[in-house]
Amino acid sequence: MSTPTSGRRAALVFIFVTVLVDILAFGLIIPVLPHLVEDLAGGSVSEAAHWTGIFSTTFALIQFVTSPIQGALSDRYGRRPVILASCIGLGADFVLMAIAPTLGWLFVGRVLSAITSASFTTANAYIADVTPPEERAQAFGMIGAAFGLGFILGPALGGFLGGIDLRLPFWFAAVLATVNFAYGLFVLPESLSPDKRSKSITWSSLNPFASLVFFARHKNILGLAVVVFLYNLAHYVYPSVFVLFAEERFAWGPQEVGWTLGVVGIFSVLAQVFIVKRVVGALGERNAIVFGSLCGAVGFAIYGLASTPMLFLAGIPVMALWGVSSPATQSLITRQVAADEQGRTQGALSSLASLTGILGPGLYTTIFAYAISPATPVYAPGAPFVVASALVVLALIAAIVFAPRADRLGSGQAPTDPAIHP
């Protein structure tokens, strides 16, 4: 007979695998989706760039709308059905994109992908259900490690499969998502018992803007929600301009960019696995947020001001330590929210992240375009990274002002031993 501790450990292993497989599946299509769009757009690079931008913005908009819905559903009906529905939905979606004959059908696939990407939001709520408060930062760090591993392995494998056939990565991603569903169907226990679920779902709780009001009503976590928003907005500098910046500043091509992102991912995983627990244990969650934010601000500044590739690369291990902040912030937030509101909390946080996905690309590409244009008084291709550094400094100030000290927190809700609940 398994003990509660072993049951929680098995459940956390599954959540780690679920997030890893989902990120792998998404990472698989990163190198080939723009090329598939280009093919379906008739071979026009400019048209492909236009549609890729539309796809990205639409994905973020839909996530903004659906994240609170996913969170509310998991609070009402449990985490297990939402996670399983996400896995099988993603599998069907990847099949649709693999056979899409036109841009319109590919667009429908991206819409469905955004709708069914529930596992990340619900996985965080699951962790809050089953993990003691003092261990949550480490558990959230492992989810961060799953993200890092997925983005290291996924694009590399996707590029290899895409070299064989442009649609093969989509088929492989569909298989991964479907296998993950089958695995979860037989292995994943429910973490939220019926007595801890919310009694109903109101229309207001499904409104994405109401999810922002959620933080206004929970003033104890409003400041930390601001920290999460600023972190995510700063992080969007990577997908928005990194490739363009690397080409402009260092004349790097796809190979150099790929290797650099791989190194970034490796350092990120190492930090999440080996450093988060030690730093949070030594400093406490609040001070860990401050420490990580300082490292993030310095790391972004190094990136933005680096005049040589070696100086840029020197910023990678510093930036990796920024990864301490996010798990510590998540942990502090979950310790101040009731069990039947964990899903809505994570849904509201995901809405914030999606909102930065709407704002970030336009912000950074506009700054970058001006910073390298003939009209700029100072040629500064690294300006977007300097702006990201400033955003992390603002997050640092918000954390100092709003993050509660450990002695002001209770012990937090008791973790649930995951077991199959109706």
Order of alpha helices (4+ residues) and beta strands (2+ residues): alpha-alpha-alpha-alpha-alpha-alpha-alpha-alpha-alpha-alpha-alpha-alpha-alpha-alpha-alpha-alpha-alpha-alpha
